[in-house]
Amino acid sequence: MYRVTAYFRDKKISKKFHNVFDAIEYRDDIDAHYPIKVIFKKVRSMREWVYDCWNVVMNHDKNPLSGIPDLRTRHTIMQLLAWMWCIVFGIITGSWTAFGISTIAHVALLGAIAITVGTFETARRKPQYFGGYGRGPGGEHE
């Protein structure tokens, strides 16, 4: 979304556009009336803002841990941070039950992610590791 705001001596006019070309055309039209100042600004929606905030914390390629070259080390640190937040929220709510459920859920989720990433990395780097299953050389089961 784009917002064009024009400031005149006695008034301010502001209009929002979904299309950048419509916003540019409106800015050019408003410029023909000699405003004091025109501001052309891209406005992020709440959805984009939430998505960006999530990625800054949770996406290992965009958060500060991206500088760590070893993916396993990054995963371990993210898991320790997740456990820390489980403990903090458990203490805040005063419920050890909530802490236990949250910890188990985080371990299960992050463990499943780690197993998936490990499997994908093994398949990418050593595909022959998975080659021993299925039919034998003669077409029959071994």
N, C-alpha and C positions, 0 to 999 in steps of 0.2 A: 504494500500500500504506500502511496506517495501523498505528501501534503504540500500544497503551494500556499504560502501566506504572503500577502502584499500589505505593506504599511503605507498609508497615505497620511496626509497632515491631520485629517479629522476622523479617519476610520481605519479599521483593519478588516481585510477580507481573507478568509481561509477556506480552502476547499480540498477534499480528499479524492484520490483517484486510485483505481486498481491497476490501471494500465499506465505505464511510464510515458508512452507517447501522448496520451491524452493530457497528462500532467505537464509535459513539455509544451504542448500546444497552448494550454491554458496560461502557463507562465509567460509565453511569448505574447499572448493576447493582453494579459494584464500589464506587461511591460510597456505596451503601447500607450498606456494611460499615465505614464511617468510617475510611478510610485517612489516614495523615499527609499524603500528597501523591499526586496523580494527574497523570500527564503524558500528553497526547494529542498525537501527533506524526505528521505525514505524512512517510513515508520514501520517498525516491526510489530507484528501481531502478538497477542499474548501467547498464542500457540508456539510461534517461533522462539519467543523469549524462554518459555519453559523448556523447549527442546534444546536450545543452546545451553541453558543452565544445567540440564541433565548431562549433556555431553562433556561439559567442562569438568564435572566431577567423576562420572562413571565410565567415560570412554577412555581406555588406556592409551589411545593414540593422541588424545587431545589434552589430557590432564598433565600436571607436572611430572608424573611418573614416566611419561613417554621418553624421557632422557635415559632411562635404564635400558640397556640393550637386551638383557635376558628376559624373555617373556615369563619364565617361571618365577623369577624374582619379583617382577611386577605383580604377578598373580598372588604371590605370597603376601606381599605388602598390602594389596587390596583386600585380601581376606583378613589380615590382622586389623586393618581399619574397619572392616565390616563388623568384626567381633567387638572392637572397641565401641562402635556405635550401638551395638546390641546391648552391651553392658550399660552404657550411658542411658539409653532409653528405658532399660529395665529398672535402673535406679530412679530415674525421673518418675516413672509410673508407680514405683514402689512394689512391683510385682515380680517375684522370681519366676512365676509361671510364664509371664510374658517374655522375660529374658530367655528362659529355656526354649520356648517355642521359636522365638526369633533367632536364637543361635542355631538351633537345628535346621530351620528353614534356610538360613544363610549358608551353613555348611553344605546342605544338600544342593542348593542352587549353584554355589561357586564350585563345588566339587564336580557337578555335572558339566559345568562349563569347562573346567580344567581337563576332564576326561575327553570331552569333545575336541578341544583344541589339541590335546596330545595325540589323539587318534588322527586328526587331520594332518598334523605336522609329520607324524610317522608315515602316513600314506603319501605325503608329498616328498619326503626325503628318502624313505626306504620302502618303496612299494612292494618289493620282493618279500618283505616281512609278512604280508598277507597272502602270499602266493601258495602256501602249503595246504590250503583247504579246498574241498570240492572234489572233482573227479581226478583220478590218477592219470598217468601218461597214456594208458591204453583205453581210456574212456570209462573205466569202471572205478567204483569206489575202492580205496585202498584198505 
